[in-house]
Amino acid sequence: MVEAILIDLFSLPTVLQNNIQGLLCNTLETIEKCSSIPAPFVYVMCCQVQGSEWKGEQDSLLPALRDFQSLKKRLEVVRALTTAAALYTIKQRLDEKDISIIKIILPTLRKELMKVYIDHLFTPVYQFEFEDLQVSSDCNNLQITESQSEGQTLSTQDVAFIQSEIQMYLESLPSLKGELTILKSSLIPDDIFLHGFTTRTGGISYIPALSSCNLFSSSKRRDPQVVVKENLRRLANAAGFNPETFHKVKTDHANAVCIMGKTEPDSYDGIVTDQKGVTIAAPGADCIPVLFADPVRKACGAAHSGWKGTLLGVSMATVNAMVSEYGCNVKDILVVLGPSVGPCCYKLPHESAKEFHRIDPKCVRHFDSATPYIDIRRATR
């Protein structure tokens, strides 16, 4: 069931795009007749000429919409200088409405190009289907037809151009929720190790459930890898590290540790290295991001310690890896616990709480309740 329709007029001649009223009538009539749901949201994507301003766009469309009252409040024309800018703006509108199933009506020659934009700006959460848009020989009418054979395969240069266009647009976006902030610990010596913990501010991720400085992309989320990459670029620029040598743990909520330079496990919650010029990291939110630094052996580690990882001893496993791989002495390893959920707010089922009670009774509050409060910070210490 289609939830939104995107009409791509970006490649049409300017003279046609300036006559949006004439272009839309046939298209809207077809949509109303053929749509599987009443009045889906409709987005029209047009090219904006550099230096021009488009004011009152929706008002100018009223004559064309007179016979399409059910669509009038659900149609938006998006003009932008680039396809990347227009499509990203429309993506924001789709995400505001939690829309995932989109039909794209576009000229056949634009199809393969559009698929590259979609692959970069969207994730598998979204489903796309295509219909062909044909312009009559006199350039006065649009026709929608079943999707025909695929367009020409894009060259490597074409794909690289699209990637560059997307990157330049994302770099131009303002930071959200404030400036990028990095929290540091006085325990780790700055003259040997660059370190820090990010906060929720300073990136460009606008999805409400994610921080603006989201550094994790998933096929189950709406934040694409290119946005996460731009957040990482901004973080690297602010913190002073090379984003090309950034290595993050592949979280499994267990206790496996990756030794940089050796075969990488499929998943791991700890990572250690003694290499210069690389940056290692672990995610945290409710779970604790833990940093390890040995200024004597100049080795370091990072671990992701949620309640499962805490019980499985992921922090101890990371320390053991530093000792066995780099000859570190336990007394030299400095350990910093990053921001995480506090004992005020974290509950677990009673059976799981028992395990924390065995570590230290002070790790559990209201032990006799069905869901006691847990202090994973104290348990990790």
Secondary structure, 3 states (H helix, E strand, C coil): CCCEEEEECCCCCHHHHCCHHHHHHHHHHHHHHHCCCCCCEEEEEEECCCCCCCCCHHHHCHHHHCCCHHHHCCEEEEEECCHHHHHHHHHHHHHHCCCCEEEEEECHHHHHHHHHHHHHHCCCCCEEEEEEEEECCCCCCEEEEECCCCCCCCCHHHHHHHHHHHHHHHHHCCCCCCCCCEECCCCCCCCCCCCCEECCCCCCCCCCCCCCCCCCCCCCCCCCHHHHHHHHHHHHHHHCCCHHHEEECCCCCCCCEEECCCCCCCCCCEEEECCCCCEEECCCCCCEEEEEEECCCCEEEEEEECHHHHHHCHHHHHHHHHHHHHCCCHHHCEEEECCCCCCCCCECCHHHHHHHHHHCHHHEECCCCCCCEECHHHHHC
